[in-house]
Amino acid sequence: MNWRDLLYFSKGERRALTLLLCLISISWIILLLTDNKPEDISNENNKRIESIKTTRPIASNKPKPEQEKTAPSGRKKNFSRKEKDFHPKGTPNIPGRKTFPKTEKYPVGTVVELNSSDTTSLKKVPGIGSTFARRIIKYRDLLGGFYRVEQLREVYGIDEEKYDAIKSWFSVDISAIHLLSVNHLPADSLRKHPYLNYGQAHAIGQLRKQKRILTGWENLQLLEEFTETDKERLIPYLSFE
């Protein structure tokens, strides 16, 4: 075999060889172009680090004024505070705080009239504070006045134990009760009374339309909405004039 046959390439082999040589050449060119980039990047990073070092203030181990005044427990001492600013335990120094005098209670044997007393008088009764005083006044206004001391049981929050503790301090003047005019008040006004519900107020209104004038409780006894218990509770509050 002739040595020239060894160097003979077909047309396809020549194309493949040419392509391979092109790829190798391109690869070398790329390597030559990018060979200096890592060095450039490292140089740029070194320049940034140097600039940061020159602009950053040098840390000092000298303690700050605040640290010099700090106690071993970690709390800052305030040497400017005077001794007069400190108060004994239980009397904190709160600027602008209002102090209210303690309510003086009535001596044993005092009797308070329920229908004429105000919250100040009620708070002087042992066992009654501001909250119960306001509740008693509010319920009294809804009723039109108390006709029995036992009605204090109906005040919100006054249970049997509370009632037993305060009942001996009160009396009732029934002449101070504000009466409900059955023949003149509209049903909406009548039903605001704690002892009258919507059905009873409506029944009074209907009966009043039939009879025009109601003369007494005997007219209301004809209505099934009213019981003997209702009669006992309502008679002190109803006026048929």
ChimeraX attribute file (.defattr): number of C-alpha atoms within 10 A of each C-alpha:
attribute: neighborCount
match mode: 1-to-1
recipient: residues
	/A:1	5
	/A:2	6
	/A:3	7
	/A:4	7
	/A:5	8
	/A:6	8
	/A:7	8
	/A:8	10
	/A:9	11
	/A:10	8
	/A:11	8
	/A:12	9
	/A:13	11
	/A:14	12
	/A:15	12
	/A:16	11
	/A:17	12
	/A:18	11
	/A:19	12
	/A:20	12
	/A:21	12
	/A:22	11
	/A:23	12
	/A:24	10
	/A:25	11
	/A:26	12
	/A:27	11
	/A:28	10
	/A:29	12
	/A:30	10
	/A:31	10
	/A:32	10
	/A:33	9
	/A:34	10
	/A:35	11
	/A:36	10
	/A:37	10
	/A:38	10
	/A:39	11
	/A:40	11
	/A:41	11
	/A:42	11
	/A:43	11
	/A:44	11
	/A:45	12
	/A:46	11
	/A:47	11
	/A:48	11
	/A:49	10
	/A:50	10
	/A:51	11
	/A:52	10
	/A:53	10
	/A:54	9
	/A:55	8
	/A:56	8
	/A:57	8
	/A:58	8
	/A:59	6
	/A:60	7
	/A:61	6
	/A:62	8
	/A:63	9
	/A:64	9
	/A:65	8
	/A:66	9
	/A:67	13
	/A:68	11
	/A:69	15
	/A:70	13
	/A:71	10
	/A:72	7
	/A:73	6
	/A:74	9
	/A:75	10
	/A:76	13
	/A:77	13
	/A:78	9
	/A:79	7
	/A:80	6
	/A:81	9
	/A:82	8
	/A:83	7
	/A:84	6
	/A:85	8
	/A:86	11
	/A:87	10
	/A:88	7
	/A:89	6
	/A:90	6
	/A:91	8
	/A:92	10
	/A:93	11
	/A:94	7
	/A:95	6
	/A:96	6
	/A:97	7
	/A:98	7
	/A:99	6
	/A:100	6
	/A:101	6
	/A:102	6
	/A:103	12
	/A:104	10
	/A:105	15
	/A:106	16
	/A:107	10
	/A:108	10
	/A:109	8
	/A:110	11
	/A:111	15
	/A:112	18
	/A:113	16
	/A:114	25
	/A:115	22
	/A:116	12
	/A:117	13
	/A:118	14
	/A:119	17
	/A:120	13
	/A:121	17
	/A:122	25
	/A:123	20
	/A:124	18
	/A:125	22
	/A:126	15
	/A:127	13
	/A:128	19
	/A:129	15
	/A:130	12
	/A:131	11
	/A:132	18
	/A:133	19
	/A:134	17
	/A:135	17
	/A:136	23
	/A:137	20
	/A:138	13
	/A:139	18
	/A:140	19
	/A:141	15
	/A:142	14
	/A:143	20
	/A:144	19
	/A:145	24
	/A:146	27
	/A:147	21
	/A:148	13
	/A:149	17
	/A:150	12
	/A:151	15
	/A:152	23
	/A:153	16
	/A:154	12
	/A:155	16
	/A:156	11
	/A:157	13
	/A:158	16
	/A:159	12
	/A:160	10
	/A:161	9
	/A:162	14
	/A:163	19
	/A:164	12
	/A:165	12
	/A:166	16
	/A:167	14
	/A:168	14
	/A:169	18
	/A:170	19
	/A:171	16
	/A:172	18
	/A:173	14
	/A:174	15
	/A:175	10
	/A:176	14
	/A:177	18
	/A:178	17
	/A:179	16
	/A:180	20
	/A:181	14
	/A:182	22
	/A:183	18
	/A:184	15
	/A:185	11
	/A:186	14
	/A:187	18
	/A:188	12
	/A:189	11
	/A:190	23
	/A:191	16
	/A:192	14
	/A:193	17
	/A:194	12
	/A:195	14
	/A:196	16
	/A:197	13
	/A:198	12
	/A:199	13
	/A:200	19
	/A:201	20
	/A:202	18
	/A:203	17
	/A:204	21
	/A:205	20
	/A:206	13
	/A:207	16
	/A:208	16
	/A:209	12
	/A:210	10
	/A:211	10
	/A:212	11
	/A:213	15
	/A:214	19
	/A:215	14
	/A:216	14
	/A:217	14
	/A:218	10
	/A:219	14
	/A:220	18
	/A:221	14
	/A:222	10
	/A:223	13
	/A:224	9
	/A:225	15
	/A:226	16
	/A:227	11
	/A:228	9
	/A:229	8
	/A:230	13
	/A:231	15
	/A:232	9
	/A:233	13
	/A:234	19
	/A:235	12
	/A:236	17
	/A:237	20
	/A:238	18
	/A:239	18
	/A:240	14
	/A:241	12
